[in-house]
Amino acid sequence: MIEVANIVPLFSTAIHPLATADAVLNSIAAALLVTGYVLIKQRRETAHKWTMLAALAVSSAFLACYLTYHLTTEPQKFGGSGPIRGLYFSILISHVALAATVPVLAIWTAILGLKDRRHAHRKLAWWTFPIWLYVSVTGVIVYLMLYHLYPPVS
């Protein structure tokens, strides 16, 4: 059985505020991405456009917070052990690898959409959307696992 030890409250003062801000921004980005997807399926193009641009802005804010946090603080060590450790690092590695692609994919997809190059936009969005959504959701999962469910043992 996998045990969750020493759960830290969601808004603990022991956690750097930028780490929490990153998780909140990732959550908002994920919600905007799903909303944008639903809107385009409903053929509400203008609402889709503004929602996806909002997702791009939120993800940009996330990147600024993420870089500031990781350039100014020591890395947090994962406190879990056993099978959960392997699961955590599997999620983390796939998250980081795919996250490296999101800025280019998201910006290029947005440019194609804004230029009304619909066919190219749709083709690239077919790849961009699931990768971007996966990265946003796994970012929150990594945060919860690292800071709340399995913090380092003091």
Residue pairs with C-beta under 8 A, 6 or more apart in sequence:
2 82
2 83
2 84
4 149
4 150
5 79
5 150
5 153
6 79
6 151
6 153
7 148
7 149
8 14
8 15
8 147
8 148
8 151
9 148
10 148
11 20
12 147
12 148
15 147
16 69
16 73
18 65
18 66
18 68
18 69
18 73
19 69
19 76
19 143
19 147
20 143
20 147
21 65
22 62
22 65
22 66
22 69
22 139
22 143
23 139
23 140
23 143
23 144
25 58
25 59
25 61
25 62
25 65
26 62
26 136
26 137
26 139
26 140
26 143
27 136
27 140
28 58
29 55
29 58
29 59
29 62
29 132
29 136
30 133
30 136
30 137
30 140
32 51
32 52
32 54
32 55
32 58
33 52
33 55
33 129
33 132
33 133
33 136
34 133
35 51
36 48
36 51
36 52
36 55
37 129
39 47
39 48
39 51
40 48
49 113
49 114
52 110
52 113
53 110
55 106
55 132
56 106
56 107
56 110
59 102
59 103
59 106
59 132
59 136
62 139
63 103
76 146
76 147
76 151
76 152
77 152
78 85
78 88
78 89
78 145
78 146
78 150
78 152
79 150
79 151
79 152
79 153
80 88
80 145
80 149
80 150
84 145
84 150
88 142
88 145
88 146
88 150
91 138
91 141
91 142
91 145
92 142
94 134
94 138
95 134
95 135
95 138
95 139
95 142
98 131
98 134
98 135
99 135
99 139
101 131
102 128
102 131
102 132
102 135
105 124
105 127
105 128
105 131
105 132
106 128
106 132
108 124
108 128
109 121
109 124
109 125
109 128
112 120
112 121
112 124
113 121
113 125
